[in-house]
Amino acid sequence: MDPAAAAQLERITTRKVFWRIIPFAFVLYIIAYLDRANIGYAALQMNHELALTAEQFGFAAGIFFIGYFLFEVPSNVMLARFGARIWIGRILVTWGIVSVASAFSQTATQLYICRFLLGVAEAGFFPGIIVYLTAWFRRSEQATTIALFTAAIPVSYLMGAPLSTWIMDNVSGFGLTGWRWMIILEGIPAVIGGFVTWAWLTDTPAQAKWLTADERDWLEGELEKDRTQTHTQHLGLWQAITHPGVLFLSAIYFVYQTGSLGIGYWMPQIIKGLSTEMSNTAVGLAAMIPYGIATLGMVLWSRNSDRTGERQLHSALPLLMSAVALAGMGLTDSPVLSMALISVALTGLYAFKAPFWALPGLFLTPATAAISIAAINSIGNLGGFVGPYVIGFVKAETGSVLAGLMFLSALIFISFLMTYFMRLQASADRKSAAAVAIPR
């Protein structure tokens, strides 16, 4: 095939694959994050209605990640067995049902149970999608691809902030208050999305009837080149979970998630605290600003990571930026400066994600990476329990979230050091697969 024809085939195929997969995965993750994080907005009404203390809210927000941790790896084992289309669809239907059920909680204990079960239901979705993307996109495209998918996280807050608070302020009926209707109306799309997933997703390029034979052959050939040109290891289930590189990345992600999700779940109340005159809807509109900035920042940063081919430093530097911004939030009383620092902190936290999730593929085969990414995500997401709970505990003891912000800043700085020095050690021996993620 002449170079012009080959370039044309590449352009058409990559465009088809992108538009078939990324927008759909993006929408699914927005739905997932709305159902996971809308408890932060519900708290503006729910805490009073259920008589929740700050510590109880922090526990309710965080217990989601206990269920998530326990079932993440088993869920991804099932995904490998049944295929992404069937299993991801099952995850969506299950978590949608549990999410809707949580709207009927009458006590703190009932809320805890529903949040735990929501974590069980959603377990496996994120790492499953990440592994699915690696089966369709070349290594040189993965950071940008993952960034465009994970951009759904800040976008879900960007959309969810005004949507959730508007529903809370304007929808009621049948004996249900606004926060309950918000959870119900945001849970139903997950069930619908599950059925659409079964009809839309294709497990592998070889099964893609929406590609021509030439396009399928080209894509499979390019993906095979990636597998043969990169030194990777194939490990068994237990080896994939206990691999030193996987455990080190898990530790980084745990510390990172403690800070990131601590901020995510408490941010509506942090913003509300900047002005006592803000309505719930105004809080939601204000929250759109930092998430809009963070979305743009993470995509641009990830594209630069793909352009340069560098991953470790692109993971580390955003963490340093976030740590400094979070510390600044704890030291200022200015609402304007606080919002600016929140924007900087969130931009760094989200810019970290895509380069970080490109790291396991540097030293593991796709089959092994499926289990390893699930392990990293499940262990790391235990930080999602620690962060919200710590802020709730600190607020209960001090009456302010500022000390909690300083604690989270210190944790993010630790994750920066771990990521940065991992890179320094790896640079001494770039051909060693283990050196990618194991500090000597």
C-alpha positions in Angstrom: 0.0 0.0 0.0 1.4 3.4 -1.0 2.1 5.9 1.9 -0.8 8.2 0.9 -3.3 5.3 1.0 -1.9 4.0 4.2 -2.2 7.5 5.8 -5.8 7.7 4.6 -6.6 4.3 6.0 -5.1 5.3 9.4 -7.0 8.5 9.5 -10.3 7.0 8.6 -9.9 4.0 11.0 -8.8 6.0 14.0 -11.6 8.5 13.5 -14.2 5.7 13.3 -12.9 4.1 16.4 -12.7 7.3 18.3 -16.3 8.5 17.6 -17.7 5.0 18.1 -16.2 4.5 21.6 -15.0 7.7 23.3 -18.2 9.8 23.4 -20.2 6.8 24.6 -17.7 5.9 27.3 -17.6 9.5 28.3 -21.4 9.7 28.8 -21.4 6.5 30.8 -18.7 7.8 33.1 -20.6 11.1 33.6 -23.6 9.0 34.7 -21.4 6.9 37.0 -19.8 9.9 38.7 -23.1 11.7 39.1 -24.5 8.7 41.0 -21.3 8.4 43.0 -20.7 12.0 43.9 -24.2 13.5 44.1 -24.3 12.8 47.8 -22.0 15.9 48.1 -24.9 18.1 46.8 -27.6 16.0 48.6 -25.8 16.9 51.8 -27.0 20.4 51.6 -30.5 19.1 52.4 -30.0 15.5 53.4 -27.8 16.1 56.4 -30.5 18.1 58.1 -33.3 15.8 57.1 -31.5 12.6 58.3 -29.9 14.4 61.2 -26.4 13.5 60.0 -23.4 14.9 61.8 -20.3 16.0 59.8 -18.6 12.8 60.8 -21.6 10.6 59.8 -21.7 12.3 56.4 -18.0 11.7 55.8 -18.6 8.0 56.7 -21.5 7.7 54.3 -19.6 9.3 51.5 -16.6 7.1 52.1 -18.1 3.7 52.8 -18.9 3.5 49.0 -15.2 2.8 48.5 -15.1 -0.2 51.0 -17.6 -2.1 48.8 -15.7 -0.8 45.7 -12.4 -2.2 47.1 -13.8 -5.6 48.0 -15.3 -6.3 44.6 -13.1 -4.4 42.2 -10.7 -7.3 41.3 -13.4 -10.0 41.2 -15.5 -7.8 38.9 -12.6 -7.4 36.5 -12.0 -11.1 36.5 -15.7 -11.5 35.5 -15.2 -8.8 32.8 -12.3 -10.9 31.3 -14.5 -14.0 31.4 -17.8 -12.5 30.0 -16.4 -9.6 27.9 -16.7 -5.9 28.3 -20.0 -5.4 26.6 -21.9 -7.8 28.8 -20.2 -7.0 32.1 -20.1 -3.2 31.8 -23.8 -3.3 30.9 -24.5 -5.4 34.0 -22.6 -2.9 36.2 -24.6 0.0 34.9 -28.0 -1.7 35.4 -27.1 -2.8 38.9 -25.7 0.5 40.2 -28.6 2.4 38.7 -31.1 0.3 40.7 -29.0 0.7 43.9 -28.7 4.4 43.4 -32.4 4.9 43.0 -33.0 2.8 46.1 -30.7 5.0 48.2 -33.1 7.9 47.7 -35.5 6.2 50.1 -33.0 6.0 53.0 -34.6 7.1 56.3 -31.7 6.7 58.7 -27.9 7.0 58.7 -27.6 3.2 58.8 -29.8 2.7 55.8 -27.8 5.3 53.9 -24.6 3.5 54.9 -25.9 0.2 53.5 -27.0 1.8 50.2 -23.7 3.6 49.7 -21.8 0.3 50.5 -23.9 -1.6 47.9 -23.5 1.2 45.4 -19.7 0.7 45.6 -20.2 -3.1 45.2 -22.4 -2.5 42.1 -20.0 0.0 40.5 -16.8 -2.0 41.2 -15.0 -2.8 38.0 -16.5 -0.1 35.8 -13.5 2.3 35.6 -10.7 -0.2 35.2 -12.9 -2.2 32.9 -13.2 0.8 30.6 -9.5 1.6 30.8 -8.6 -1.9 29.7 -11.3 -1.8 27.0 -9.7 1.4 25.6 -6.2 -0.3 25.5 -7.8 -2.9 23.3 -8.8 -0.3 20.7 -6.2 2.5 20.9 -2.4 2.5 20.3 0.0 3.2 23.1 0.9 6.6 21.5 -2.7 7.6 21.8 -3.6 6.3 25.2 -2.9 9.2 27.5 -5.0 11.5 25.4 -7.7 8.9 25.0 -7.8 8.2 28.7 -7.9 11.9 29.4 -10.9 12.4 27.1 -12.6 9.6 28.9 -11.7 10.7 32.4 -12.6 14.3 31.6 -16.1 13.0 32.3 -15.2 13.3 36.0 -14.8 17.1 36.1 -17.5 17.4 33.4 -19.9 15.4 35.6 -19.3 17.9 38.4 -19.6 20.7 35.9 -23.0 19.4 34.7 -24.0 17.8 38.0 -23.5 20.9 40.1 -26.2 23.1 38.6 -28.4 20.1 37.6 -28.3 18.5 41.1 -28.9 21.7 43.0 -31.6 22.9 40.6 -33.5 19.6 41.1 -33.1 19.9 44.8 -34.5 23.4 44.8 -37.3 22.9 42.3 -38.5 19.3 42.3 -40.7 17.6 44.9 -43.8 15.6 45.3 -45.2 12.2 46.4 -43.8 12.9 49.8 -40.2 13.1 48.6 -38.0 16.1 49.1 -35.6 17.6 46.6 -32.5 15.6 47.4 -34.4 12.3 47.1 -35.7 13.3 43.6 -32.3 14.3 42.6 -30.8 10.9 43.4 -33.8 9.1 41.7 -33.6 11.2 38.5 -29.8 10.8 38.2 -30.0 7.1 38.9 -32.4 6.1 36.1 -30.0 6.9 33.2 -27.6 4.2 34.5 -30.2 1.5 34.0 -31.0 2.8 30.5 -27.3 3.1 29.8 -26.8 -0.6 30.7 -29.2 -1.8 28.0 -27.7 0.6 25.4 -24.2 -0.8 26.2 -25.3 -4.3 25.3 -26.4 -3.0 21.9 -23.6 -0.6 21.2 -20.2 -1.9 22.4 -18.0 -4.3 20.5 -15.6 -6.4 22.6 -12.6 -6.6 20.1 -11.6 -5.0 16.8 -12.0 -8.5 15.1 -15.7 -8.4 15.9 -16.3 -4.8 14.7 -18.7 -5.1 11.8 -18.8 -1.3 11.7 -15.2 -1.4 10.4 -14.3 -2.6 6.9 -12.0 -5.6 6.5 -9.1 -3.4 5.6 -9.7 -1.2 8.6 -10.0 -4.2 11.0 -6.7 -5.6 9.6 -4.9 -2.3 9.9 -6.0 -1.7 13.5 -5.2 -5.3 14.7 -1.8 -5.0 13.0 -1.0 -1.7 14.8 -2.1 -3.0 18.2 0.0 -6.1 17.6 3.0 -3.9 16.9 2.5 -2.2 20.2 2.5 -5.6 22.0 5.6 -6.9 20.3 7.7 -3.6 20.5 7.2 -3.0 24.2 8.9 -5.1 26.8 6.0 -6.3 29.0 5.4 -9.1 31.5 2.5 -11.5 31.6 1.6 -12.6 35.1 -0.9 -14.8 36.8 -3.8 -13.4 38.9 -2.0 -13.4 42.2 1.3 -12.2 40.6 -0.5 -9.4 38.9 -2.0 -8.1 42.2 1.2 -8.5 44.2 3.7 -7.3 41.6 5.9 -4.7 43.4 5.3 -2.1 40.6 1.5 -2.6 40.9 1.7 -2.3 44.7 3.8 0.9 44.5 1.3 2.5 42.0 -1.5 1.4 44.3 0.1 3.3 47.2 0.5 6.4 45.1 -3.1 6.2 44.0 -4.3 5.6 47.6 -2.6 8.8 48.8 -3.8 10.7 45.8 -7.5 9.6 46.1 -7.5 10.5 49.8 -6.9 14.1 48.8 -8.8 14.2 45.6 -12.1 12.6 46.9 -11.9 14.4 50.2 -12.1 17.6 48.2 -14.7 16.3 45.7 -17.3 15.3 48.3 -16.9 18.3 50.5 -16.5 21.0 47.9 -20.2 22.0 47.8 -20.1 22.6 51.6 -16.7 24.4 51.3 -18.2 26.7 48.7 -21.4 27.1 50.7 -19.2 28.2 53.6 -17.6 31.0 51.6 -20.9 32.9 51.8 -23.9 32.3 54.0 -26.2 34.0 51.4 -25.7 31.5 48.6 -28.7 29.3 47.6 -28.1 25.6 46.7 -28.4 26.5 43.0 -25.9 29.3 43.4 -23.5 26.8 45.0 -23.9 24.6 42.0 -23.3 27.4 39.5 -20.2 28.5 41.4 -18.8 24.9 41.4 -18.9 24.9 37.6 -16.0 27.3 37.4 -13.2 25.2 38.9 -14.5 22.1 37.1 -14.6 23.8 33.7 -11.0 25.0 34.2 -9.9 21.5 35.4 -11.5 19.8 32.3 -9.5 22.0 29.9 -6.3 21.7 31.9 -6.4 17.9 32.0 -7.0 17.4 28.3 -4.2 19.8 27.3 -1.7 18.3 29.8 -2.5 14.7 28.6 -2.1 15.7 25.0 1.4 17.0 25.9 2.2 13.7 27.6 1.3 11.8 24.4 3.2 14.3 22.3 6.4 13.9 24.3 5.9 10.3 25.2 6.7 11.1 28.9 4.5 9.8 31.7 6.1 9.9 35.1 6.9 13.6 35.2 3.5 14.4 33.7 2.0 12.5 36.6 4.1 14.1 39.3 4.0 17.8 38.6 0.2 18.3 38.7 0.3 16.8 42.2 2.8 19.4 43.4 0.6 22.1 42.0 -2.5 20.7 43.8 -0.7 20.3 47.1 0.4 24.0 47.1 -3.1 25.2 46.1 -4.8 23.1 48.8 -2.4 24.5 51.4 -3.2 28.0 50.2 -6.9 27.3 50.6 -6.3 26.5 54.2 -4.6 29.9 54.8 -6.9 32.4 53.1 -10.3 33.8 54.0 -10.9 35.5 50.7 -13.8 33.9 48.7 -12.3 35.0 45.4 -8.8 33.7 46.2 -10.3 30.5 47.6 -12.2 29.8 44.3 -9.0 30.5 42.3 -7.1 28.0 44.5 -9.8 25.4 44.2 -9.6 25.7 40.4 -5.8 25.3 40.5 -6.1 22.3 42.9 -8.7 20.5 40.8 -6.8 21.1 37.6 -3.7 19.4 39.1 -5.7 16.6 40.5 -7.4 15.8 37.2 -4.3 16.4 35.0 -2.6 13.6 37.0 -5.0 10.9 36.0 -4.4 10.1 32.3 -0.5 10.0 32.4 -0.8 7.9 35.6 -3.1 5.3 34.0 -0.7 4.9 31.1 2.0 3.6 33.4 0.8 0.0 34.0 0.9 -0.6 30.2 4.6 0.2 30.2 5.5 -3.0 32.0 2.5 -5.3 31.8 0.7 -7.1 29.0 -2.9 -6.1 28.3 -4.3 -9.3 29.9 -2.2 -8.7 33.1 -3.0 -5.0 33.1 -6.7 -5.7 33.3 -6.2 -7.3 36.8 -3.5 -4.9 37.8 -5.4 -1.8 37.0 -8.3 -3.2 38.9 -6.0 -3.8 41.9 -4.5 -0.3 41.7 -7.9 1.3 41.4 -9.5 -0.7 44.2 -6.6 -0.3 46.7 -6.2 3.4 45.7 -9.9 4.1 46.1 -9.8 3.1 49.8 -8.4 6.7 50.0 -11.9 7.7 49.0 -13.1 6.4 52.4 -10.3 8.1 54.3 -10.4 11.5 52.7 -14.1 12.4 53.2 -14.1 10.8 56.7 -11.0 12.7 57.9 -12.5 16.0 56.8 -15.8 15.2 58.5 -13.9 14.2 61.7 -11.8 17.3 61.6 -14.8 19.5 61.0 -16.7 17.8 63.9 -13.8 18.4 66.2 -12.8 22.0 65.1 -15.9 23.4 63.5 -13.9 24.1 60.3 -12.7 22.2 57.3 -9.4 24.2 57.1 -7.3 21.8 59.1 -8.6 19.0 57.0 -7.5 20.8 53.9 -4.0 21.2 55.3 -4.0 17.4 56.0 -5.1 16.6 52.4 -2.4 19.0 51.1 0.3 17.1 52.9 -1.0 13.8 51.5 -1.0 15.1 47.9 2.5 16.3 48.4 3.5 12.8 49.6 2.0 11.3 46.4 4.0 13.9 44.4 7.2 12.8 46.1 6.4 9.1 45.5 5.6 9.7 41.8 8.6 12.0 41.2 11.2 9.8 42.8 9.7 6.7 41.1 10.6 8.5 37.8 14.1 9.4 39.0 14.9 5.8 39.8 13.3 4.6 36.6 15.4 6.9 34.5 18.6 5.0 35.5 17.4 1.9 33.7 14.6 2.6 31.2 14.8 -0.8 29.6 14.0 -2.6 32.9 10.3 -3.2 33.1 10.3 -3.3 36.9 12.1 0.0 37.1 9.1 1.8 35.8 7.3 1.6 39.1 9.6 0.2 41.8 11.8 2.6 43.9 15.2 1.0 44.6 
